[in-house]
Amino acid sequence: MVDALCAVAETGDDEQRAAAVTVLGDADIWTYERDHFGPQSARMVRVVLGALATDPSPEVRAAAAKVSLGSFQTDTIVDALIRSFHEDPDARVRGAALWRLKYAKKRQSGFVALLPLACADDDRYVRMSALDLCGRRVGSHPELLEAIISRLDDEDSEVRKYAARALSESGSREAVELLLKTIAHDQDTSVRQTAIYALANCIVFGRLEAPRADGGSIRKVLDELAMDADEPDHLRRAATSTLVKLVDGPHMDSIETVSWWNEHREEYMQ
């Protein structure tokens, strides 16, 4: 079977090559061949990585980039994926390589080092994936914070949302200040709402680096928003819902938080 798949991966049409590379990269197939026919598994690696590096079709290269790392992670495979991200001109391939690398246990320093570059990629989907991955790692790699911050001014509102969510994983003073700035000044209401809920996550999961110092500034910005009748209702509800969490108020529906905050705000805003 391996011989036939390798032949199709190298000589078939675009669709056939992509399908063959996908099967060759499957974890179960690879594990079976490795355990029963050792040399065949090495050939499978060569064919898949060859497709990743040189196939003329971006669909085939993207299929190769999705190769399962599973239990056969090697420096060769991880290095090939990192190289593909740096060198491939097609965003689909770069995105697939980036997403697959998140499962790598080897060469993690190389993967983390490419995330800031990915955050500045020309393709919005690559930037969003990179920001998601930065958010998952910024706690243990604070050097990624700058890359996240750089996307708060991205021209694409969806990318800015991903940046706000990633910031919530930090909880640093700088992250909180930037989320407050986004809440107050971003031109897109959906981005502002995302930033509010990102702050809520910081509060709920205890990520605030300086809760006493930051609590006052958070209350001030959110209270101004909640009390502004010219602001959209969904933003005002998001603000009051987060305020209730911040002051450890009762659990309630977001709509009910508006009346609760109106009734109790003076004791918290003095």
CORJO-V709379 format. One record per helix or strand of 2 or more residues. SS is the DSSP state (a for helix, b for strand). FROM is the first residue (numbers start at 1). TO is the last residue. If there is no record, write none. Layout:
# CORJO-V709379
<<SS:FROM:TO> <SS:FROM:TO>>
This chain:
# CORJO-V709379
<<a:2:11> <a:14:24> <a:27:36> <a:38:54> <a:58:65> <a:75:87> <a:91:101> <a:108:119> <a:124:137> <a:142:153> <a:157:168> <a:173:185> <a:189:204> <a:211:227> <a:233:246> <a:254:268>>
